[in-house]
Amino acid sequence: MSDPQWELSLSVQTAEETHALAAALGAVLEAGDLVVLTGELGAGKTTFTQGLGEGLGVRAGIISPTFVLVRIHPNLADGPRPGGPDLVHVDAYRLESAAEIDDIDLENTLDSTVTVVEWGRGRVEHLSDSLLDVELHRPLVSSPDSEDGVLDFDTDDDDEPRTIVIRGFGPRWAEQPLLPAALKGND
């Protein structure tokens, strides 16, 4: 992919804020959109996807597809976006190449759904000429034995601050999406 059309960096303090940011973003997503999520274990990728699902108006109950690779969450006819796209949620952590991504046949649903791929960077860019790249960062903590920060691996602490960087690539994302002012105030 070429350079991003734009980049937005946000700080969130809680899992609830991560969810709310993603719900606002999900409200502007359309069928055919590809979202790539990157971040270390416990960074909030699944929480972010749950928020996207809320904004899209898909059935609740989004969990990580780690062991099944792909989960499809249908749009709710009585939800906030009746007739909107379904959400295809992919976990590419155990997939090692674009060829393995091709084996799960995302091309058949890509045009009619919103496709979210956790751990997809470097593996799914060939699927679309446009995508959103979302990078979630957990805080580094000081270690008395090291001058460098190390990741805080307490994955039970969902309410740690996080930095979320969103980049738009390709013609679909030529313009940064309009998000509520409260969510985009720290870019």
C-alpha positions in Angstrom: 0.0 0.0 0.0 1.0 3.6 -0.5 1.2 6.2 2.2 -2.0 6.8 4.1 -4.4 9.5 3.0 -4.7 10.7 6.6 -3.8 9.6 10.1 -5.7 10.2 13.4 -4.2 9.4 16.8 -6.5 9.2 19.8 -6.0 8.5 23.5 -8.7 6.6 25.3 -8.8 5.9 29.0 -11.1 3.0 29.3 -12.5 0.0 27.4 -15.8 1.9 27.3 -14.1 4.8 25.5 -12.5 2.3 23.0 -15.9 0.8 22.4 -17.5 4.2 21.9 -14.9 5.3 19.4 -15.3 2.1 17.4 -19.1 2.4 17.5 -18.8 5.9 16.1 -16.5 4.6 13.4 -18.8 1.6 12.7 -21.7 4.0 12.1 -19.9 5.3 9.0 -18.7 2.0 7.6 -20.3 0.6 4.5 -20.4 -2.7 2.7 -17.0 -3.4 1.1 -15.0 -1.7 3.8 -11.9 -3.5 5.1 -10.6 -2.8 8.6 -7.2 -4.1 9.7 -6.6 -4.2 13.5 -3.1 -4.4 14.9 -2.0 -4.5 18.5 -0.3 -6.7 21.0 -2.3 -9.3 23.0 -4.8 -7.5 25.2 -4.6 -4.2 23.3 -8.3 -4.1 22.8 -8.8 -5.4 19.3 -11.9 -7.5 20.2 -13.3 -4.6 22.3 -12.8 -2.3 19.3 -14.6 -4.9 17.0 -17.5 -5.1 19.5 -17.9 -1.3 19.2 -17.7 -1.5 15.4 -20.5 -4.1 15.5 -22.7 -1.9 17.6 -22.2 1.0 15.2 -23.0 -1.3 12.3 -26.1 -2.6 14.0 -25.1 -6.3 14.0 -26.1 -9.0 16.4 -24.4 -8.7 19.8 -22.0 -11.3 21.2 -18.9 -10.6 19.2 -16.0 -12.6 20.6 -12.5 -13.2 19.2 -12.5 -15.8 16.3 -9.1 -17.1 17.4 -9.9 -20.8 17.1 -12.4 -20.7 14.2 -10.6 -18.0 12.2 -13.8 -16.3 10.9 -17.1 -15.3 12.5 -20.0 -13.7 10.7 -22.3 -11.3 12.6 -25.5 -10.6 10.8 -27.1 -7.2 10.6 -30.2 -6.8 12.7 -33.4 -6.1 10.9 -34.7 -4.2 14.0 -31.3 -2.6 14.8 -30.0 0.9 14.2 -29.1 0.2 10.5 -31.6 -2.2 9.1 -30.5 -3.6 5.8 -26.9 -2.6 6.6 -23.9 -4.8 6.0 -23.1 -7.9 8.1 -19.7 -8.0 9.9 -17.1 -10.6 9.0 -14.6 -10.9 11.9 -11.3 -12.6 11.1 -8.4 -13.5 13.3 -5.3 -14.0 11.2 -2.9 -14.5 14.1 -2.1 -18.1 13.1 -2.1 -17.4 9.4 1.3 -16.8 7.9 0.7 -15.4 4.5 -1.7 -13.7 2.0 -2.1 -17.2 0.4 -3.6 -18.5 3.6 -5.9 -15.6 3.8 -7.0 -16.4 0.3 -7.8 -20.0 1.4 -10.5 -18.7 3.8 -12.2 -17.1 0.8 -12.9 -13.6 2.0 -13.3 -12.4 -1.5 -16.8 -13.9 -1.7 -18.1 -11.7 1.1 -15.9 -8.6 0.9 -18.1 -6.5 -1.3 -21.3 -7.1 0.7 -20.0 -7.0 4.3 -17.7 -5.0 6.5 -14.6 -7.2 7.0 -12.5 -6.7 10.1 -9.2 -8.6 10.3 -7.3 -8.8 13.6 -3.5 -9.4 13.0 -4.1 -8.7 9.3 -1.3 -6.2 8.6 0.9 -7.6 5.8 -1.6 -10.3 5.0 -4.8 -8.7 3.6 -3.8 -5.5 1.8 -4.2 -7.3 -1.5 -8.0 -7.8 -0.9 -8.9 -4.1 -1.5 -7.6 -0.9 -2.9 -8.9 0.9 0.2 -8.7 0.0 3.9 -8.7 1.4 7.4 -5.6 0.4 9.4 -6.3 0.6 13.2 -3.4 0.2 15.5 -4.0 -0.1 19.3 -1.2 0.5 21.8 -1.1 -0.5 25.4 1.0 1.5 27.8 4.6 0.5 28.6 5.5 0.2 32.2 8.9 0.7 33.8 10.9 -2.3 34.9 13.5 -1.8 37.7 15.8 -4.1 35.7 15.6 -2.2 32.4 15.8 1.3 31.1 13.3 0.5 28.4 9.6 0.2 29.0 8.0 -3.2 28.8 4.5 -4.1 27.9 2.1 -4.5 30.8 0.7 -8.0 30.2 -2.1 -7.8 32.8 -4.8 -8.5 30.2 -7.5 -8.3 32.8 -7.1 -4.6 33.1 -9.3 -3.3 30.3 -9.4 0.2 31.6 -5.8 1.1 31.0 -5.2 4.1 28.8 -4.6 3.2 25.2 -3.5 5.1 22.1 -5.5 4.3 18.9 -4.0 5.3 15.6 -6.4 5.1 12.6 -5.0 5.5 9.0 -7.0 5.7 5.9 -5.7 4.1 2.6 -7.1 4.3 -0.9 -9.8 6.2 -2.6 -12.6 5.1 -0.2 -10.7 6.8 2.6 -9.5 10.0 0.7 -11.3 12.0 3.5 -11.1 11.3 7.2 -14.5 10.1 8.5 -16.5 12.6 10.6 -16.5 11.4 14.2 -18.1 13.1 17.2 -15.9 16.0 18.4 -15.4 14.4 21.7 -13.7 11.4 20.1 -11.4 13.3 17.8 -10.1 16.1 20.0 -6.6 14.7 20.6 -5.2 14.0 17.1 
